Amino acid sequence: MTGRVPATGQADLIIGLDVGTTAAKATAFRVGGSGEIVALAVAEYPLMQPRPGQQTQDPETVVAACQGALRRVVAEVGAERVLAIACSTAMHALVGLDADYRPLTPLITWADARATDQARNLILTGQARELHQRSGTPVHPMSPLVKLMWFADNESQLCRRVRWWVDLKGWLLCHLTGEVVMDLSSASGTGLLDLTTRDWWPATLDLAGVAPEQAPPVVSTTLVMSLAAAPARAVGLPTGLPVISGAGDGPLGNLGTGALEPGVGGLSLGTSGSLRTVVDEPDIDPDGRLFCYALTEDAWVVGGAISNGGIVARWTLNLLGIAEDEELAQLAARVPAGAEGLVMIPMLLAERGPLWDPTLRGSFLGVRHHHGRRHFARATMEGVALQHSAIADSLAEFGPLSSVRATGGVFRSPLWGTVLAGVLDLPLFVTSAAGGSALGAAALGALALDRAADLKSALLLMDPHAMDAREADMVQVDPQDVLTYRAMRADIEELLAEQSRIAKLFRRRE
């Protein structure tokens, strides 16, 4: 973590490297600029489904995509302008490495549900509540703790060959710097961290069948590391360039959208979705519906995540034979709020918040003869939005939300913002394209490089308008739509209870 190249007088850009479920995005922001994107490159990669319920990726393919996105941005702006790379990644992934840092397993994504039985057993034995209260991570198949329990039960010989268990961020940093670490934010989403000590909890390591030496050191989210020689040559940057460890994409979404003040929610909607608010210290809700993850040692986010976000819209696109995302919104816009009685329960993947019940199944309810493609499109968008509203209700434990700042690719279609604002019944501000986790990573990079004194000033250094919430920018909603959605929200818990009953019937048949 030494030997960094000093910044030249020309260096004025931080590249936020945001690695998600389906793509790596490298975005260059100017320190002290107006928040505009100086350069952007996106490299996509596929999800694999080797078996029903499993969602994996090839670790080398993901790294190659990151490298390609970085290379294109560096070629556009010039290596001499780059101050640092700051990292953001999707949380809850898992990959086992050997002693030479080579992957022994695929990258098991957050959406992988192979560990459903292990999660159910923890719930039935009563261990789940203590694990959640101590670690901040609800017990669910997405949790690396539960995934590791599956490996211990099903791949014991492989487990003995693993030198390091890391997440997506750990794998990325290993490639970029040649060192194996896990940042505090990513570690706080594993289910293995003790929130009081900010280090691995021996009891959960033992439960997962992981030896202490197989767990990487937990480091600060503002740790400054050094770009190794091989990746430096591959992307056209100097060896030793600062690489900021960074945080998870969810907490960084709050930073990038300016959702840092009490009562301000940060909503991210991509493949999955999440709604979070920032608190000063780790805090766990008594009902066990919310997570608590770190942004820095002094800033934590509480909130809920849904597995079924934009991925549900993509499923509906395929179901309806639609090629482009915009077409879904165009179809949905032809139907009034409420989809004329059609409701979607969007549980296509093992769902997370707010119930954290992976056994719930998806369905369309209330189907009648007059319902057509446009109704299914509208019901899809509203179903995803209703899941976010259930999280908002749980967040009321920490004080009422006064507004929501949203980011995500789906908002290229304005109807997504309209539906969410109507369902949440809150002032909703959709950030510009420069917002989100990439900007959050760049701001955290500025803090790590001592360009700013705190998170808020670091964000404003990168984008002086990042925390603006002008009334003119607020998503406008028809008051009648708000009333319609309010009635739907009142019914949603009863519908979910019915889905739980149906799920039990299906389990008997499997």
Protein Blocks (a to p, Z undefined) as FASTA:
>chain_A
ZZiacddfklccdcdddddfkbccdddddehiaoiafbdcddddddddfbghiacddfkl
mmmmmmmmmmmmmmmnopklpmbdcddddehiacdddfkopafbdcddfklcklmmmmmm
mmmnommmmmmmmnopacdfklmklmmmmmmmmmmmlmmmpmbdcdfklmmmmmmnopac
ddfklmmmnopacfklopacfklmmmnopafklpccdddfkbccdddfklmmmnopaehi
acdebjafklmmmmmnopabghiacddddfbccdddddfbdcddfklpaccddfblmbcc
dddddfblmkmmmmmmmmnopabfklmmmmmmmpcehilopacdfbfbccfbfnlpakbc
cddehiafklcfklmmmmmmmmmmmmmmmmmmmmmmnopafbdcdedjklmpmklmmmmm
mmnopacddddfkgcjklmmmmmmmmmnopafbfklmmmmmomklmgccfklpccddfkl
mmmmmmmmmmmmmmmmmmmmmmmmmmmmZZ
